[in-house]
Amino acid sequence: MPEKNSGPSSAMDGGISGHKVSTSADVFIQTVSAAVHHSSDLIVKSIPPSLTLIYIDNLVDTKALTDHIILELVKYPGVSSQNLTSYLPVPQVKLTEEVGDAVRALMDGSVLIHVEGDAQIVLANIPTTESRSLSAPEMESQVIGAQVAFNESLSTNVSLIRRLIKNPDLCNELMEVGERSTTSVALLYIKGVASDEMVNTLRQRITDLETDSVLDSSILEQLIDDNSLSIFPQMLLTERPDKLCGELLNGKLGLIIDGSSLAIVCPHSFLEFFQSQEDQNLRWQIATFTRLLRFSAVVLSVFLTPLYVAALTYHYEVIPQTLLVPLSESRALVPFPPLFEALLLELIIELLREAGVRLPSKVGQTIGIVGGIVVGTAAVQAGVTSNILIIIIALGALSSFTTPSYMMGNVIRLIRFPLILLAGLWGFYGVMLGFCFIMVELLRQSSLGSPYTAPFYPPRLMDWGDSLVRLPLPLTFKRPSNTRPEDEDKFEPAPIDPENDKLKVN
């Protein structure tokens, strides 16, 4: 049997880990070329009398290569590798004696500079900097607040955080993940606020990963969360820099992955998935009303259709008499039982939603609107479903869109189906059984070791002021206790008293 690769070095350097750099340029060129399987985009350039440049085309900045490396090397013919590190005007320059390190640096956008007769090689990192320009958030849009979202550049995303949190205690730890293809991951936290135990736990989970590659933050989130088998996400994915900064100031941790436009925030409780960054920008009365509206919409989206199926299948006595006549007339021509009728319409709604997402944006909106109207009208006229159920299904689908987190919105969409099945089998008892299963699943979850149902279980009264409701900001001066922050107070809790103002207007 073939041997399994032992780690990143064996997978990323062509199996030449531990080999030393040859003093001969020809031997070194052959070694590197063999390591990358003689790829056509491997460029080799010679600068007389003794310098050789090796790099991967399109991975290095050609302008920086010409201005900061080639033109500088021409000025210093015959210079040693040791002295080149101080002559080159490139921020990231280092020496190595290992061919494996050189090949990994080559894949990361570095230029290998070999000096004939030297046993060390210079690694000058000048990667390309093409990236998508900054734009407004699409999934987490808001009216009041910053209108900028992350893009796919790690350096750009970290700079956005640095501009908002101008504090030397903001720590940025860079790590590499992946054995076949390495991806840079930035661990962000505020020293003196974030829990050292949580920082060590998250750092260990990332460094212990043994995977071929991590191409997106959503993949990394599934690899490092507490329970990857659960349907509920335990870490938040956000595209908003201000959202991530607010969570960092609350003592949480952030992860930014190179090539992904979504950052990871942890730990995160269940209720926090239904909170928006805009809640902090609004007056507390409006923010409280909006949060309660979202929570009510979630309950409505999950339980409205199952309760309809249970009532029409087993519990006619709970329906008011004034509704029995129009309900009976609406279902008079429907040949299917309520269970099949509800599942059919829910599947049609999901098909329309999925088609609208996969099609181009302009066509997708048209398909969603026109398709919903046409299918709904045709279904009622054909006697496949009733008018009342269409209203209930549409109301449940509309309510699911109020969830700020896309990942949690998908969960809300999915758990309706088993609840509808339980309602069709056992009525209200089935709905209650499904509700108990959901509660047990929530109570057994954790996020980076923090209770998933905080602050209600275990009860933490000080955190209730910024959970289902949002009290005035002077009353929310404590950081969330589920993050176990080292500094518990965000600001001085004493409110401003206008009577104490010294400056009076005449």
C-alpha positions in Angstrom: 0.0 0.0 0.0 1.3 3.5 -0.7 2.3 5.6 2.2 -0.1 8.3 3.4 1.3 11.9 3.3 2.5 12.8 6.7 1.6 16.5 6.7 1.6 19.8 4.9 5.3 19.6 4.0 5.0 16.4 2.1 1.9 17.5 0.2 2.9 21.1 -0.6 6.5 20.7 -1.7 6.5 17.9 -4.2 7.9 15.4 -1.7 11.3 17.1 -1.3 10.9 18.1 2.4 14.2 18.1 4.1 16.3 18.6 1.0 18.9 21.3 1.1 19.4 24.1 -1.4 22.1 23.2 -3.9 24.9 25.7 -4.5 24.6 25.0 -8.3 21.9 27.0 -10.0 21.3 24.3 -12.6 20.7 21.6 -10.0 18.4 23.9 -8.0 16.4 24.8 -11.1 15.9 21.1 -11.9 14.9 20.4 -8.3 12.3 23.1 -8.2 11.0 22.3 -11.7 10.6 18.6 -10.7 8.8 19.6 -7.5 6.1 21.5 -9.5 6.0 18.8 -12.2 7.6 21.0 -14.9 4.6 23.4 -15.0 4.5 25.7 -18.0 3.9 28.8 -15.9 7.2 28.3 -14.0 9.5 31.2 -15.1 13.3 31.1 -14.8 15.3 34.2 -15.4 19.1 34.6 -15.2 20.8 37.9 -14.3 24.6 37.7 -15.0 26.9 36.9 -13.6 25.5 34.7 -10.8 21.8 35.4 -10.1 18.8 33.2 -11.0 15.2 34.2 -10.4 12.4 31.6 -10.3 8.7 32.4 -9.9 5.2 31.3 -10.9 3.7 33.5 -13.6 0.5 35.4 -12.6 1.2 34.7 -8.9 3.7 37.6 -8.5 3.2 41.3 -9.0 5.1 42.0 -12.3 5.5 45.7 -11.6 7.1 45.0 -8.2 9.2 42.3 -9.8 10.6 44.8 -12.3 10.9 47.9 -10.1 11.9 46.4 -6.7 13.8 43.2 -7.6 15.3 43.1 -11.1 16.4 46.7 -11.2 17.8 46.4 -7.8 19.7 43.2 -8.5 21.3 44.7 -11.6 22.9 47.3 -9.3 24.5 44.7 -7.1 26.2 42.0 -9.3 28.0 39.4 -7.3 26.3 40.2 -4.0 25.7 37.4 -1.5 22.4 36.0 -0.4 22.9 37.4 3.1 23.3 40.9 1.8 20.4 40.8 -0.6 17.9 40.7 2.2 19.0 44.2 3.3 19.3 45.6 -0.3 15.9 44.6 -1.7 13.1 47.2 -1.0 10.5 44.4 -0.4 8.7 44.2 3.0 8.8 40.4 3.2 12.3 39.0 2.5 13.9 36.0 4.2 16.5 33.3 3.7 16.1 29.6 3.8 18.2 26.5 3.3 15.3 24.1 2.7 14.0 23.4 -0.8 10.6 22.5 0.7 10.3 26.0 2.2 11.3 27.5 -1.1 8.6 25.6 -3.0 5.9 26.5 -0.5 6.9 30.2 -0.8 6.8 29.9 -4.6 3.2 28.8 -4.4 2.5 31.8 -2.1 3.6 34.4 -4.6 7.3 34.6 -3.8 10.3 35.0 -6.1 13.2 32.7 -5.4 16.6 34.4 -5.9 19.5 31.9 -6.1 23.1 33.1 -5.9 25.6 30.8 -7.6 27.8 29.2 -4.9 25.5 30.0 -2.0 23.7 27.4 0.1 20.9 29.8 1.0 18.1 31.1 -1.2 16.3 34.5 -0.9 12.5 34.4 -0.7 11.0 37.8 -1.8 7.2 37.8 -1.3 5.5 40.0 -3.9 2.1 38.4 -4.5 -0.5 39.8 -6.9 -3.0 42.2 -5.2 -6.0 41.9 -7.5 -9.2 42.0 -5.5 -12.8 43.0 -5.8 -13.5 46.6 -4.9 -15.4 47.3 -1.7 -19.2 47.3 -2.1 -22.3 47.5 0.1 -23.4 44.4 2.0 -25.9 42.3 0.1 -27.1 39.7 2.7 -27.0 42.0 5.7 -28.1 45.3 4.4 -29.3 48.0 6.7 -30.5 51.6 6.5 -28.5 53.2 9.4 -24.9 52.4 9.7 -21.8 51.7 7.6 -22.4 50.6 4.0 -19.3 48.6 3.3 -18.8 44.8 3.2 -15.8 42.5 3.3 -14.2 41.3 0.0 -12.0 38.3 -0.8 -8.7 40.0 0.2 -7.4 39.1 3.6 -5.2 42.2 3.9 -8.1 44.5 2.9 -10.5 42.9 5.4 -8.0 43.2 8.2 -7.4 46.8 7.4 -11.2 47.5 7.6 -11.1 46.1 11.1 -8.0 48.2 12.0 -9.7 51.4 10.8 -12.7 50.8 13.1 -10.8 49.5 16.1 -7.8 51.8 16.5 -6.3 50.0 19.5 -2.8 48.3 19.9 -4.5 45.6 21.9 -6.3 44.3 18.8 -4.3 41.1 18.1 -4.0 39.6 14.6 -2.5 36.1 14.5 -1.9 34.7 11.0 -2.1 30.9 10.6 -1.9 28.5 7.6 -4.6 25.8 7.1 -4.5 23.0 4.5 -2.1 20.3 3.5 -2.7 20.2 -0.3 -3.5 23.9 -0.7 -2.6 26.3 2.2 -5.0 29.1 3.1 -4.1 32.0 5.3 -6.4 32.5 8.3 -6.3 35.6 10.6 -7.4 35.1 14.2 -8.6 38.5 15.6 -9.3 39.4 19.3 -8.7 42.2 21.7 -6.1 41.4 24.4 -7.4 42.2 27.8 -11.0 41.7 26.8 -11.3 38.3 25.1 -10.9 35.2 27.3 -7.5 33.7 27.0 -9.0 30.2 27.4 -11.3 30.7 24.4 -8.4 32.2 22.3 -6.3 29.1 23.1 -9.2 26.7 22.4 -9.9 28.3 19.0 -6.2 28.5 18.1 -5.7 24.8 18.9 -8.7 23.8 16.8 -7.3 25.6 13.8 -3.8 24.3 14.2 -4.9 20.7 14.7 -6.9 20.6 11.5 -5.8 18.0 9.0 -7.6 18.7 5.7 -6.5 19.1 2.1 -7.8 22.7 1.8 -10.2 25.3 3.2 -11.6 27.3 0.4 -14.2 29.3 2.3 -15.0 30.5 5.8 -18.3 28.4 5.8 -16.1 25.2 5.4 -13.8 26.2 8.2 -16.8 27.0 10.5 -18.1 23.5 10.0 -14.7 22.0 10.7 -14.1 23.8 14.0 -17.5 24.1 15.6 -18.5 22.2 18.7 -21.0 19.8 17.0 -20.8 19.5 13.2 -23.7 17.0 13.2 -26.2 19.6 14.5 -28.5 21.5 12.1 -28.0 24.7 14.1 -25.0 26.8 13.3 -22.8 27.5 16.3 -20.7 30.3 14.8 -21.9 33.4 12.9 -20.9 34.2 9.4 -21.0 37.9 8.7 -20.0 40.2 5.7 -20.1 43.4 7.8 -16.9 44.8 9.3 -18.9 46.9 11.8 -20.7 43.7 13.0 -17.4 41.9 13.5 -15.9 45.0 15.4 -18.9 45.2 17.7 -18.5 41.5 18.6 -14.8 41.8 19.1 -15.4 44.7 21.5 -17.9 42.4 23.4 -15.1 39.9 24.0 -15.7 37.6 21.1 -13.2 36.2 18.6 -13.1 36.7 14.8 -11.7 34.6 11.9 -11.0 36.1 8.5 -10.1 33.6 5.7 -8.1 34.7 2.6 -10.4 34.3 -0.4 -13.7 34.5 1.5 -15.9 37.5 1.9 -17.5 36.2 5.1 -15.9 36.4 8.6 -16.5 34.0 11.4 -17.6 35.2 14.9 -17.6 33.0 17.9 -18.9 32.2 20.4 -22.5 32.9 19.4 -25.7 32.0 21.1 -29.0 31.0 19.5 -30.8 34.3 20.2 -27.9 36.4 18.8 -28.5 35.0 15.3 -31.7 37.0 15.3 -30.0 40.3 16.2 -28.9 42.8 13.7 -26.1 45.3 13.9 -28.7 48.0 13.1 -30.4 47.3 16.5 -27.5 49.1 18.1 -28.0 52.2 15.9 -31.7 52.6 16.5 -33.4 54.0 19.6 -34.0 51.3 22.1 -37.8 51.3 21.7 -37.6 50.8 18.0 -34.9 48.2 18.3 -36.9 46.3 20.9 -40.0 46.3 18.7 -37.9 45.1 15.7 -36.4 42.2 17.7 -39.7 41.1 19.1 -41.1 41.2 15.5 -38.3 39.0 14.3 -38.7 36.4 17.1 -42.5 36.4 16.5 -41.9 35.9 12.8 -39.6 32.9 13.4 -42.2 31.2 15.7 -44.9 32.0 13.1 -42.8 30.6 10.3 -42.0 27.3 12.1 -45.3 26.5 13.7 -48.1 28.1 11.7 -48.3 25.5 8.9 -48.0 22.5 11.3 -50.7 23.9 13.6 -53.0 24.3 10.5 -52.4 20.7 9.5 -53.0 19.4 13.0 -56.2 21.4 13.5 -57.7 20.3 10.2 -56.7 16.7 10.6 -57.5 16.0 14.3 -58.7 19.0 16.2 -61.6 20.8 14.4 -62.9 21.8 17.9 -60.2 24.5 18.2 -61.3 26.3 15.0 -63.7 29.2 15.7 -67.2 28.6 14.3 -67.0 31.7 12.2 -64.0 30.2 10.3 -65.4 26.7 9.8 -67.8 27.7 7.0 -65.3 29.6 4.8 -62.7 26.9 5.6 -65.0 24.1 4.6 -65.9 25.9 1.4 -62.3 26.5 0.6 -61.4 22.8 1.0 -64.6 21.4 -0.6 -62.9 20.8 -3.9 -59.5 19.7 -2.6 -59.0 16.0 -3.0 -55.9 15.7 -0.8 -55.6 15.5 3.0 -54.1 18.6 4.7 -50.7 16.9 5.2 -50.1 16.2 1.5 -51.5 19.6 0.6 -49.2 21.5 3.0 -46.1 19.5 2.0 -46.8 20.1 -1.7 -47.1 23.8 -1.3 -44.0 24.1 0.9 -42.0 22.2 -1.7 -43.3 24.5 -4.4 -42.2 27.5 -2.4 -38.8 26.1 -1.8 -38.4 25.3 -5.5 -39.3 28.8 -6.5 -36.9 30.2 -3.9 -34.0 28.0 -5.0 -34.7 28.8 -8.7 -34.7 32.5 -7.9 -31.3 32.2 -6.2 -29.6 30.1 -8.9 -30.8 32.2 -11.9 -29.3 35.6 -12.8 -30.5 38.3 -10.4 -32.8 40.1 -12.9 -34.4 36.9 -14.1 -34.5 35.4 -10.6 -36.7 38.2 -9.3 -39.1 37.8 -12.2 -39.3 34.0 -11.7 -40.0 34.4 -8.0 -42.8 36.9 -8.3 -44.5 35.7 -11.5 -44.0 32.0 -10.6 -45.5 32.5 -7.2 -48.6 34.3 -8.5 -49.1 31.9 -11.4 -48.6 28.7 -9.5 -50.7 29.8 -6.5 -53.6 31.0 -8.7 -53.5 27.8 -10.9 -53.3 25.5 -7.8 -56.4 27.1 -6.3 -58.4 27.0 -9.6 -57.4 23.4 -10.2 -58.6 22.4 -6.7 -55.2 21.2 -5.6 -55.1 23.5 -2.6 -57.2 26.0 -0.6 -56.9 29.7 -0.5 -56.4 29.8 3.2 -53.4 27.4 3.1 -51.8 29.5 0.4 -52.1 32.5 2.7 -50.6 30.5 5.6 -47.7 29.2 3.5 -46.9 32.6 2.0 -47.0 34.2 5.5 -44.6 31.5 6.8 -42.2 32.0 3.9 -42.3 35.8 4.4 -41.6 35.4 8.1 -38.5 33.3 7.4 -36.9 36.1 5.5 -36.8 38.3 8.6 -33.9 36.4 10.1 -30.7 38.5 9.7 -28.5 35.4 9.4 -28.7 33.5 6.2 -27.4 30.2 7.8 -30.1 30.4 10.5 -32.7 31.2 7.9 -32.0 28.0 6.2 -32.5 26.1 9.4 -35.9 27.7 9.9 -36.9 26.7 6.4 -35.9 23.1 7.0 -37.3 22.3 10.4 -40.8 23.1 9.2 -41.0 19.9 7.2 -40.5 17.4 10.1 -43.0 19.4 12.2 -45.6 19.2 9.4 -45.1 15.5 9.2 -45.5 15.1 13.0 -48.6 17.3 12.9 -50.1 15.1 10.2 -49.4 11.9 12.1 -50.3 12.9 15.7 -51.8 16.3 15.6 -51.0 18.8 18.4 -49.2 16.0 20.3 -46.9 15.6 17.3 -46.2 19.4 17.2 -45.4 19.4 20.9 -43.1 16.4 20.4 -41.3 18.3 17.7 -41.0 21.4 19.8 -39.5 19.3 22.6 -36.9 17.8 20.2 -36.0 21.3 19.1 -35.6 22.5 22.7 -33.5 19.5 23.7 -31.3 20.0 20.6 -30.8 23.7 21.5 -30.1 23.0 25.2 -27.4 20.4 24.4 -25.5 22.7 22.0 -22.6 24.9 22.8 -20.5 27.4 20.9 -16.8 27.3 21.7 -17.7 25.9 25.1 -20.2 28.6 25.8 -24.0 27.8 26.4 -25.9 28.0 23.2 -29.2 29.1 24.9 -27.6 31.9 26.9 -28.6 34.1 28.6 -31.9 32.3 29.4 -30.3 29.0 30.3 -28.3 29.1 32.3 -30.1 32.2 33.5 -28.0 35.3 33.5 -30.2 38.3 34.4 -27.6 40.9 33.6 -27.6 39.8 29.9 -31.3 39.9 29.4 -31.3 43.6 28.7 -29.7 42.9 25.3 -31.4 39.7 24.2 -35.0 39.5 23.2 -35.3 43.2 24.0 -32.7 46.0 23.8 -32.8 48.3 26.8 -31.3 51.8 26.7 -27.5 51.7 26.1 -26.6 53.1 29.5 -28.2 50.0 31.0 -26.2 47.6 28.8 -22.8 48.5 30.0 -21.8 44.9 30.8 -20.3 42.7 28.2 -22.1 39.3 27.6 -21.1 36.9 30.3 -21.1 33.9 27.9 -17.8 35.2 26.4 -16.2 35.2 29.8 -14.5 38.6 29.1 -11.5 39.6 31.2 -12.9 43.2 31.3 -16.6 43.0 32.0 -17.6 46.7 31.7 -17.9 48.4 28.3 -18.3 51.9 29.6 -19.2 53.9 32.7 -22.8 53.0 33.6 -23.7 56.4 35.0 -26.1 58.2 32.6 -25.7 61.8 31.5 -27.5 64.3 33.7 -28.3 67.6 31.8 -28.6 69.4 35.2 -24.8 68.9 35.7 -23.8 70.5 32.4 -21.3 73.3 33.2 -21.8 75.0 29.9 -25.0 77.0 29.9 -26.5 78.9 27.0 -27.4 82.5 27.9 
